[in-house]
Amino acid sequence: MTAPTPRGYTATKDQLQGRLRRIEGQVRGVEKMVDEDRYCIDVLTQISAIQAALDKVALGLLDDHARHCMHNGAQEGRAEEMTSEMMAAVGRLLRRG
């Protein structure tokens, strides 16, 4: 059996998972706010905070990808492919809403 390929975020995986668990808790909190018929603006404020937290996670993953995966891809002669892949991911992140 071969070991899984290390990813750019492997070194900070515990930290990343902790952030995602906090975001998950925030989403559950918004669900509870809706269930309790809380004021719309308060719900929207929490949704904005969740989006900001997810953006921070995404930027961290992009940074890790650029520093690790793209570096390795360039050494393997796949720099152009890796750049196109990353830019497509950035485009998807920017097109939400």
C-alpha positions, 0 to 999 in steps of 0.5 A, spaced: 500 500 500 502 506 498 502 512 502 497 518 500 500 524 496 502 529 501 498 536 499 500 543 500 496 543 506 498 537 510 502 541 515 497 545 517 491 540 516 489 540 524 489 547 523 484 547 517 480 542 520 479 546 526 477 552 522 472 548 518 469 545 524 468 553 527 465 555 520 460 548 521 458 551 527 457 558 525 452 555 519 448 551 525 448 557 528 444 561 522 440 555 522 438 556 529 437 563 528 432 562 522 428 557 526 427 562 532 425 567 527 431 572 528 431 579 525 433 578 518 439 583 518 442 579 524 442 573 520 445 576 514 451 579 518 452 572 520 452 569 513 457 575 511 461 572 517 461 565 514 463 567 507 469 571 510 471 565 514 470 561 508 474 566 503 480 566 508 480 558 508 480 558 500 486 563 500 490 559 505 489 553 500 491 557 494 497 559 498 499 552 500 497 550 493 502 555 489 507 554 494 507 546 494 503 543 489 505 548 483 512 548 485 512 540 485 508 541 478 513 546 475 519 541 477 515 535 473 514 540 467 507 541 468 507 549 470 503 551 465 497 545 466 498 547 474 497 555 472 491 554 468 488 549 473 489 554 479 487 560 475 480 556 473 479 555 481 480 562 482 475 564 477 470 559 480 471 562 487 470 569 484 464 568 481 460 566 486 453 569 488 
